[in-house]
């Protein structure tokens, strides 16, 4: 799967990138849905790594690699969400090396599948 060009980080990820690099125990929360911006703004200044997947944009167009190693990444549905956009976000996080994504609203856990290659 093709990755987006470097530098196209989702909203608020640039602000938290240093913390994610420095603190392997930091948990990333990604809000999706019409209330995502408000949800993240309300948590600005807290220790929470609150990110936004903007409504109406393809989550696959963003570079989520800074979230890798901070498993599980927690997905928060901030209001009614489009199923295709939620699936796209989960796929993009896993594409960018997140091993586990936990939907905090439904409790569903999505896990990257390992593929064994023949030598």
PEJOJO-V700074 format. One record per residue. PHI is phi in degrees with one decimal (999 if undefined). Layout:
BEGIN
phi: {PHI:PHI}
END
This chain:
BEGIN
phi: {999:-72.5:-97.8:-69.6:-61.2:-58.0:98.1:-90.5:-84.6:-67.6:-53.1:76.3:-71.7:-59.5:-62.3:-101.6:-58.5:-62.1:-64.2:-64.2:-68.8:-82.0:-122.4:-63.9:-90.8:-65.1:-105.0:-93.4:-114.1:-118.1:-90.9:-136.6:116.1:-63.6:-98.2:-62.0:-62.1:-63.9:-56.5:-69.6:-61.2:-65.6:-105.3:-60.4:89.6:-86.8:-77.7:-71.4:-88.9:-103.5:-116.1:-128.0:-106.3:-62.9:-61.9:86.8:-111.5:-76.2:-59.9:-70.3:-81.3:-100.8:-99.2:-97.3:-55.1:-60.4:-80.1:-58.3:88.7:-112.5:-79.4:-79.9:-77.0:-98.1:-100.5:-116.0:-87.8:-98.4:99.6:-61.5:-123.2:-79.6:-58.6:-64.8:-70.0:-62.5:-59.7:-61.0:-65.1:-61.3:-60.8:-66.1:-62.0:-68.4:-56.7:-94.0:77.9:-81.4:-83.8:-140.9:-125.3:-110.4:-80.6:-66.6:-83.4:-97.6:83.7:-72.6:-110.5:-110.7:-122.9:-65.9:-90.0:-86.8:-114.6:-84.4:-105.3:-72.9:-76.6}
END
